Amino acid sequence: MKIDVFLTPAGVEEAIFNDKVVVVIDVLRASTTMITALENGAKEIIPVAEVEDALMVASSLFSERPLLSGERQGKIIQGFDLGNSPEEFSASVVSEKSLVFCSTNGTRAILKAKSAKVLVVCGFLNISTVKEFILKAENLEYNLSIVCAGKENRFSLEDTICAGLLVDKLLTDKKGQAFTLSDSAMAARILYEKFRGNELAALRESEHGRYLTQIGFGKDIETAARIDTSQALPILEDSAIRLQKVEKRKFKRVD
């Protein structure tokens, strides 16, 4: 298996993800929020790129009205039910609900890679569960693309550190599998090594982390930096992200 890390999805042709296992990472905050929502019982999350797309998709669903969720510049979109803070997606709010989700970076990255053989949403919260999924025999037949959502088509520290941790976990627990790393995958792992054990500080010091703190979402950064607090496995199926059941395991951090 070859492991490649895309530091942003900017300029990448969609076809490059054909027949790949793809992991999309948007630590602050779409990945973290999606994982939280599904873990709290949301039925499905439909990712869209634009506000107009969200309104159109919501109006076309014949079942119970979905919850409109998402942000622009980190803040809830006017007229939407929810923003992009995991704090908002409690079980009492999202259980058994469909969500139409529109974010500045995360949903665009997901849609860019929608042609993948399989697409998984990953954050620090569920990173060992994602690692275990990648190491399944049926997935090792394909090459792996880790897509960092970035920040408005630019590099983001938090997504790349998370990608580096995933690469590190795969190499540590490779189960006899031979991996080939691209230059960007090696770079992501090196960057993670710099911040190993100090993930929360790295997220707080990142450009987007500082911005979220400034607009009142500092608690979201603490949530997003927690490693292996969830065994949720969000997978894109038929244009919606749904929770795939996995065997519950105890994960021990490798330092």
N, C-alpha and C positions, 0 to 999 in steps of 0.2 A: 504493500500500500504506500502510495506517495501522499504525504501531507503537505498541503499548501495553505498559506494564510494570506488572505486578501485584507490589507490594512484599511481599505475602504472599498465600497462597491463601485466607486466612481470610475467610469471609462471601461468597465468590464462588460463584455458581451454576455448576454443571458445564456447563449449556447455553450459557453465554457463549462457550465454546471451540469450539462446533460450527462446522465449516467454516473453521477458523483454522489457520494454521501456528503451532504452539506450541513454544517453547523453554523447558525446565525447567532451572533453575540451583540447585544446592545445592553450593557450592564446598567447604564443610567439613561432610560430606565425601562424601556419596553420589554426586554427579556425578563427582568425581575418582576415586572407587573403582570406579564402574561403567565409566568410560572405561578405567581401568587393567586391569580384569578382562577386558573384551572384547578389548583390544589384546593381552593375554597368552593369548588363545585360548579364553576361556569361550564355550560354545555359545550360551547365552542367559541372561538375567536376568529372573526373574519378580518384579515388584514387588508387595508386599502391605503393608497398613497395620498389622496387628496380629500379635502372636506366634501367636495361635491360628490366624489365617489361614495363616501360614507353615507350621505343622505340618500343617494340613489339606491344603494344596496339595502339600506334599512327599509325604504319604501317598497322594495320589490319582494320582501320576505312575507309569505302568507301566514306564517305562524305568529305567535305572540311577538309584539314589537320588541326588537332587540335594544340593548343599551348602547347608545352612542358614546364612544370612549376615545380619548386622545388629547393631543396637545399641539400647540404651536408656541415656540419660544419657551417651552417648559410649562406653560399654563393651559388650563382647560380651554377648549375651543368653545366660543360663545354658542349657547344653545345645546351643547352636549350634556349628557347625564353624568359622565365621569371624566376625569383628566387622565394623567399618566403616573399617579402616585400609587404604589402598592397599598398604602394605607386605606385608600378608598374602596378597594376590591375585597371587602369582607364577605364571608359566607352569607350573611343576612342580605347583602346587596346583590351578589352575582350568582348565587346558587340556582342551578337549572336555567340560567339565562344565556341567550346568545349575545355576544358582544361584537359590534362593528368597531374596529380599532384603527385609528389613524394617528401615526406619530411622525415626527420630523425625519427620523433616521431609521428606526428599527423596522417599520413595516415596509419601507422602500427597499431595504436590504432583503427582506423576505421575498418580496415580489420579484426582485431581480433574479433570485435563485430558485424560483418556483418550478423550473424544469428539472430540478434535481431528481435523482433516483429516490432519495428520501431526504427530507429537510427537517432538522431538529432545532428547536430554540433552546439556547443555553445561556446561563449566567453563572456566577459563583455559586448560587444557591443549589443548583442541581448538577454540578460539573462532574461528580463521580458517576452519577446515573447516566449521563451522556457518554462518559468514557466507556462504561460497561456496554452500552448499546453499540458503540462503534466497534468494540472488540468481539461482537458476535460474528460467528463464521460467515453468515450470509452477507454481512456488511463489509467484511475484510476483503471480499472479492472486488471491491470498487475503491477508487482513490477518494481521498478526503479533502474537501475544501472547507476551511474555516473562514467565515466572512465576518469581519468586524464592521458594524454599522457605521462607526465613525461619527463625526459631527459635521453635518452639512458638507459632505464629500471631502472632509479632511480627516487626518489621523486623530485618533483619540487614545489617550494613555490607558484608560480603564479597560476598553475593549481588547486592546492588544495584550495587556497583562493577563487578562482572563484567557485569551487564546494561548498565550505562553504556558499558563498553568495546565490547560487541556493537553497541549503537546507534551509537557513534562509528565503528566499522569499516564499518557499513552506509552511513552518510552519506558516509564518505570514498571508498568504492568502490561507488557506487550504480549505475554502468553506465547512466546516463541515466534511471534510475527516480526518480519523484517520491515522496518519503515525507512523510507527515503524522505528527507526533509528538503523543502525548498529553502532558498536563502531567507525569505520572509518568515518561514516557520522557525528557522534557527534563531533569527533576530527576536522574534516574539518570546521564545523560550529564554533567551539571554536577558531580555528586559524583565521578564517575570522573576528571574533569579535575583535581580537587583532589589525587588520589592517583596521577596518571599517573607511571609510572616508580618508584613506591614501593609497588607492590602487596603485596610481602611484608610490609613494615612495617605496612600497613593491616590485613592479615589477622592479624598477631600482636597488634595493638592492639585488634582487635574483641573483643566480649564472648565469643564462642564460641572465638575463637583463644586468648584468655587461659585459658579453661577447659580446652581441649585440651592446652595446654602444662602446666597444673597436674597433669593426670592422666597425663602421660607421652607425649603424642602430638605433641610439637613438630615432629618431622620431617615429619609429615603436612602441616603448614602450609607448609613449604618446597616440598613436592611440589605442593600445590594452587595455589601462587602462580606456577608456571612457565607462561609463555605460549607456546602453539603448539609444545609438545613432542610432541603427538600429532595424527594425522590420522584418528583414530577417529571414526566417525559413528554413535552409538547411536540407533536408532529403535525406537519402540514398534510392534510388529506382533502382532496376535492375542494381546494380554495379556502379551507377552514383549518385552523389549528385546534387539534383535539388532544386530550390526554390519553396516552397509551399506558395501559397497566403494566407494571413491572414487579418483579419479585422484590420485596422489601429486604434491604441488606444494611448491615452496619459498616460504615466506611471509616477507615482510620487514615488520618492525614499523614502523608509522607513528607517529612521535612528534609 
